């Protein structure tokens, strides 16, 4: 019985050790749905961002040359601030969706 318990404990520890690198690389916006985020961005963000550039390509806002985001938490705060400022009426999960899409497409914070 004692050896079975030790064996079970070893297996459990091995599973934790093997899963640890996955946790480190996990997407900080795992709850977000990037497909929904893309739709929300197109509906509520794109026109404003497009107006910032002569060529009407607001996605360049996220390019390395114009990028101001330095962390996942700053990205989420910025998305939340814009949504609040322009009164788009998003819930937390919608902020997560847009943050996830932006992170997956442009930033890749882990």
C-alpha positions as a printed NumPy array, in Angstrom:
array([[  0.   ,   0.   ,   0.   ],
       [  2.797,   2.414,   0.921],
       [  4.656,   1.73 ,  -2.32 ],
       [  1.469,   2.36 ,  -4.312],
       [  1.072,   5.693,  -2.537],
       [  4.684,   6.669,  -3.265],
       [  4.206,   5.677,  -6.893],
       [  1.063,   7.799,  -7.143],
       [  2.842,  10.765,  -5.553],
       [  5.746,  10.399,  -8.014],
       [  3.353,  10.329, -10.973],
       [  1.546,  13.404,  -9.679],
       [  4.82 ,  15.288,  -9.188],
       [  6.005,  14.279, -12.642],
       [  2.775,  15.616, -14.144],
       [  3.253,  18.946, -12.36 ],
       [  6.883,  19.212, -13.466],
       [  5.993,  18.374, -17.063],
       [  3.101,  20.849, -17.105],
       [  5.138,  23.726, -15.626],
       [  6.684,  24.849, -18.95 ],
       [  3.205,  24.933, -20.488],
       [  1.973,  27.257, -17.753],
       [  4.88 ,  29.619, -18.371],
       [  4.008,  29.795, -22.083],
       [  0.261,  30.063, -21.596],
       [ -1.553,  32.847, -23.369],
       [ -2.382,  35.595, -20.852],
       [ -5.762,  35.962, -22.547],
       [ -6.676,  32.273, -22.602],
       [-10.3  ,  33.107, -21.752],
       [-10.609,  35.303, -24.832],
       [-11.905,  34.131, -28.192],
       [ -9.759,  35.644, -30.965],
       [-12.505,  35.172, -33.559],
       [-14.912,  37.234, -31.454],
       [-12.13 ,  39.736, -30.753],
       [-11.542,  40.252, -34.453],
       [-15.241,  40.974, -35.01 ],
       [-15.449,  43.35 , -32.055],
       [-12.309,  45.172, -33.214],
       [-13.693,  45.548, -36.73 ],
       [-16.993,  46.867, -35.4  ],
       [-15.788,  49.215, -32.653],
       [-12.103,  50.028, -33.124],
       [-11.084,  49.898, -36.771],
       [-12.741,  53.093, -37.997],
       [-11.079,  55.203, -35.312],
       [ -7.683,  53.598, -35.862],
       [ -8.043,  53.89 , -39.649],
       [ -8.681,  57.627, -39.27 ],
       [ -5.238,  58.022, -37.662],
       [ -3.411,  57.219, -40.914],
       [ -3.523,  58.779, -44.373],
       [ -3.692,  55.364, -46.016],
       [ -6.601,  54.404, -43.687],
       [ -4.738,  51.294, -42.493],
       [ -5.208,  51.449, -38.738],
       [ -3.667,  48.016, -38.22 ],
       [ -0.235,  49.609, -38.579],
       [ -0.901,  51.049, -35.121],
       [  0.072,  47.602, -33.851],
       [  3.222,  47.24 , -35.963],
       [  6.634,  47.255, -34.354],
       [  7.277,  50.81 , -35.573],
       [  4.27 ,  52.275, -33.756],
       [  3.808,  49.798, -30.946],
       [  3.504,  51.169, -27.423],
       [  2.436,  48.016, -25.593],
       [  5.077,  46.53 , -23.333],
       [  3.14 ,  43.829, -21.474],
       [ -0.042,  41.79 , -21.541],
       [ -1.49 ,  43.708, -18.615],
       [ -0.821,  47.049, -20.335],
       [ -2.472,  45.748, -23.519],
       [ -5.61 ,  44.723, -21.635],
       [ -5.701,  48.034, -19.754],
       [ -5.457,  49.925, -23.034],
       [ -8.247,  47.922, -24.662],
       [-10.405,  48.469, -21.592],
       [ -9.624,  52.205, -21.531],
       [-10.523,  52.673, -25.197],
       [-13.738,  50.699, -24.779],
       [-14.663,  52.843, -21.794],
       [-13.636,  56.127, -23.406],
       [-15.725,  55.493, -26.495],
       [-18.559,  53.922, -24.519],
       [-18.79 ,  50.756, -26.617],
       [-20.47 ,  48.892, -23.759],
       [-18.175,  45.886, -23.595],
       [-18.221,  43.41 , -20.749],
       [-14.957,  42.022, -19.331],
       [-15.142,  38.97 , -21.581],
       [-15.357,  41.19 , -24.664],
       [-12.278,  43.092, -23.522],
       [-10.616,  39.684, -23.147],
       [-11.684,  38.697, -26.679],
       [-10.171,  41.812, -28.248],
       [ -7.047,  41.581, -26.089],
       [ -6.631,  37.943, -27.137],
       [ -7.016,  38.776, -30.82 ],
       [ -4.518,  41.633, -30.625],
       [ -2.08 ,  39.496, -28.682],
       [ -2.372,  36.543, -31.067],
       [ -2.066,  38.707, -34.182],
       [  0.501,  41.299, -33.146],
       [  2.063,  41.15 , -29.699],
       [  2.521,  37.531, -28.623],
       [  2.91 ,  38.27 , -24.906],
       [  3.246,  35.116, -22.795]])
